[in-house]
Amino acid sequence: MLRNFDIAFSPTTKSVQAERGSRMAYARRAEERDLGDAVTPDIAQYLAEANSAYLATVSADGQPYVQHRGGPAGFLKVVDEHTIGFADYAGNRQYITTGNLQDNPKAFLFVMDYAHRRRLKIWGVARTTRDPEEIAPLIDVDYPAKIEQAILFRITAWDRNCPQHIPQLFPAEAVAAALAELEARNKALEAELAALKAKIPTA
């Protein structure tokens, strides 16, 4: 019986794990629990907060390709328990991802959360669609980019792993908001200090 861990760990990968001493730990983990294959409430929340992801595809002759996909927080929509969808905006018109998916629907999503040093890995199969009825639920009305199509990603397995080596980065708007708050606080303290100085009698 194929387990979700077998999607992530090929026989060759398991052999390398055995050679390098990590196979027993992963075998125990697989016995305790398999990789997820459905959208749980915490995964849905993670996706609702994400504004950036990397989509990997492979051409018919095995050439890999990774493309960034982004949008407002929550641009990755939960369509159903096993499907994620997102609007695909007009770009450089190379259509490498679109072509790859026509030849090979297997795909991979790598969803990063740099601010909290988290990552979500999702294996699945994907397809593009230009059907207005399928695209409509995936539209972010406040995002002005032109939608060319949508991508529907059917999940076969997902996993989360450790934050090791993930640099902590923050969105520019979050940094700007924090700096504005500090500046306002600094001005308030300066005004308070000036008021206190004004009350000190001069000689």
C-alpha positions as CSV (number, residue, x, y, z in Angstrom):
1,M,0.0,0.0,0.0
2,L,1.4,3.4,-1.0
3,R,1.7,5.8,1.9
4,N,2.1,9.5,1.6
5,F,5.6,9.3,3.0
6,D,6.4,7.1,-0.1
7,I,5.5,10.1,-2.3
8,A,8.2,12.2,-0.5
9,F,10.7,9.4,0.0
10,S,11.5,7.3,-3.1
11,P,13.3,4.0,-2.7
12,T,16.6,5.7,-3.6
13,T,16.0,8.4,-1.0
14,K,15.3,5.8,1.6
15,S,18.6,4.1,0.7
16,V,20.5,7.4,1.1
17,Q,18.8,7.9,4.5
18,A,19.9,4.4,5.5
19,E,23.5,5.1,4.4
20,R,23.6,8.4,6.4
21,G,21.8,7.3,9.5
22,S,18.4,9.0,9.4
23,R,16.3,6.1,8.0
24,M,15.3,4.6,11.3
25,A,14.0,7.9,12.6
26,Y,11.9,8.6,9.5
27,A,10.6,5.0,9.5
28,R,9.4,5.4,13.1
29,R,7.8,8.7,12.2
30,A,6.0,7.1,9.3
31,E,4.7,4.3,11.6
32,E,3.4,6.9,14.1
33,R,1.7,9.1,11.5
34,D,1.6,9.5,7.8
35,L,2.0,12.8,5.9
36,G,-1.2,14.8,5.7
37,D,-3.3,14.8,2.5
38,A,-6.2,17.1,3.4
39,V,-6.6,20.7,4.4
40,T,-6.9,20.9,8.2
41,P,-8.0,24.0,10.1
42,D,-4.4,25.0,10.9
43,I,-3.3,24.4,7.3
44,A,-6.2,26.6,6.1
45,Q,-5.1,29.3,8.5
46,Y,-1.5,29.1,7.3
47,L,-2.6,29.4,3.7
48,A,-4.9,32.4,4.6
49,E,-1.9,34.3,5.9
50,A,0.5,33.4,3.0
51,N,1.3,36.0,0.3
52,S,4.1,34.0,-1.4
53,A,4.7,30.5,-2.7
54,Y,6.9,28.7,-5.2
55,L,5.4,26.3,-7.7
56,A,7.5,23.5,-9.1
57,T,6.7,21.6,-12.3
58,V,8.6,19.3,-14.7
59,S,8.5,19.2,-18.4
60,A,7.8,16.0,-20.5
61,D,11.6,15.3,-20.8
62,G,12.3,15.9,-17.1
63,Q,13.4,19.6,-17.1
64,P,12.5,21.1,-13.7
65,Y,11.1,24.6,-13.3
66,V,10.2,26.7,-10.3
67,Q,8.2,29.8,-10.5
68,H,7.2,32.3,-7.8
69,R,3.5,32.9,-7.3
70,G,2.3,35.8,-5.0
71,G,-0.5,38.1,-4.2
72,P,-2.4,39.5,-1.2
73,A,-2.4,37.4,1.9
74,G,-4.8,34.6,1.3
75,F,-4.4,34.5,-2.4
76,L,-4.0,30.7,-2.0
77,K,-7.7,29.7,-1.6
78,V,-9.0,26.4,-0.1
79,V,-11.4,25.1,-2.8
80,D,-12.3,21.9,-0.9
81,E,-10.7,19.5,1.6
82,H,-8.1,18.3,-1.0
83,T,-7.8,21.3,-3.4
84,I,-6.0,24.6,-3.4
85,G,-6.7,27.2,-6.1
86,F,-5.2,30.5,-7.0
87,A,-5.5,33.2,-9.7
88,D,-2.7,33.2,-12.2
89,Y,-1.8,36.7,-13.1
90,A,-0.4,37.9,-16.4
91,G,3.4,37.9,-16.4
92,N,6.2,37.5,-18.9
93,R,4.1,35.3,-21.2
94,Q,6.7,32.4,-21.3
95,Y,4.0,29.9,-20.1
96,I,6.6,27.4,-18.9
97,T,4.5,26.3,-16.0
98,T,1.4,26.1,-18.1
99,G,3.2,24.0,-20.7
100,N,4.7,21.7,-18.2
101,L,1.4,21.0,-16.5
102,Q,-0.1,20.0,-19.9
103,D,2.7,17.4,-20.3
104,N,3.0,16.4,-16.6
105,P,0.4,17.3,-14.0
106,K,2.6,16.4,-11.0
107,A,3.5,19.6,-9.1
108,F,4.8,20.9,-5.8
109,L,4.0,23.9,-3.8
110,F,6.5,25.4,-1.3
111,V,4.8,27.9,0.9
112,M,7.1,30.1,3.0
113,D,6.4,32.2,6.0
114,Y,9.7,34.0,6.6
115,A,8.4,36.3,9.4
116,H,7.7,33.2,11.6
117,R,10.4,31.0,10.0
118,R,7.9,28.3,8.9
119,R,7.5,26.3,5.7
120,L,4.8,24.1,4.2
121,K,5.6,21.5,1.5
122,I,2.7,20.2,-0.6
123,W,2.9,17.5,-3.3
124,G,0.1,17.1,-5.7
125,V,-1.2,17.3,-9.3
126,A,-2.3,20.6,-10.9
127,R,-4.1,21.9,-13.9
128,T,-4.7,25.3,-15.4
129,T,-8.2,26.6,-16.1
130,R,-9.7,29.5,-18.0
131,D,-13.3,28.7,-17.0
132,P,-14.8,31.8,-15.5
133,E,-16.9,29.8,-13.0
134,E,-13.7,28.1,-11.6
135,I,-11.8,31.4,-11.6
136,A,-14.5,33.5,-9.9
137,P,-14.0,32.1,-6.3
138,L,-10.3,32.7,-6.6
139,I,-10.4,36.4,-7.4
140,D,-9.1,39.0,-5.0
141,V,-11.2,42.0,-5.8
142,D,-8.9,44.5,-4.3
143,Y,-5.8,43.3,-6.2
144,P,-5.6,45.1,-9.5
145,A,-3.4,42.6,-11.4
146,K,-4.8,41.1,-14.6
147,I,-5.9,37.4,-14.2
148,E,-5.0,35.3,-17.2
149,Q,-6.1,31.9,-15.8
150,A,-6.2,30.0,-12.6
151,I,-4.4,27.0,-11.2
152,L,-6.1,24.2,-9.3
153,F,-3.8,22.1,-7.2
154,R,-5.0,18.7,-5.9
155,I,-3.1,17.7,-2.8
156,T,-1.6,14.2,-2.5
157,A,0.6,14.9,0.6
158,W,1.8,17.8,2.7
159,D,4.5,18.1,5.4
160,R,5.9,20.8,7.6
161,N,9.4,20.7,8.9
162,C,11.9,22.6,11.1
163,P,12.7,26.3,10.9
164,Q,16.5,25.5,10.7
165,H,18.4,27.8,8.3
166,I,15.3,29.9,7.4
167,P,16.3,33.6,7.5
168,Q,13.8,35.7,9.4
169,L,12.4,38.4,7.0
170,F,9.5,40.7,7.4
171,P,7.2,42.3,4.9
172,A,8.0,45.9,4.1
173,E,4.5,47.1,5.1
174,A,4.9,45.4,8.5
175,V,8.3,47.1,9.1
176,A,6.9,50.5,8.0
177,A,4.0,50.1,10.4
178,A,6.3,49.2,13.3
179,L,8.6,52.2,12.5
180,A,5.6,54.5,12.3
181,E,4.4,53.3,15.7
182,L,7.9,53.8,17.2
183,E,8.1,57.3,15.7
184,A,4.7,58.3,17.1
185,R,5.7,56.9,20.5
186,N,9.0,58.8,20.3
187,K,7.2,62.1,19.5
188,A,4.8,61.6,22.4
189,L,7.7,61.0,24.8
190,E,9.5,64.1,23.5
191,A,6.4,66.2,24.0
192,E,6.0,64.8,27.5
193,L,9.7,65.5,28.3
194,A,9.3,69.1,27.0
195,A,6.2,69.6,29.1
196,L,8.1,68.4,32.2
197,K,11.1,70.7,31.5
198,A,8.7,73.6,31.1
199,K,7.5,73.1,34.7
200,I,11.1,73.2,36.1
201,P,11.7,76.7,37.6
202,T,14.5,78.6,36.1
203,A,17.2,80.2,38.3
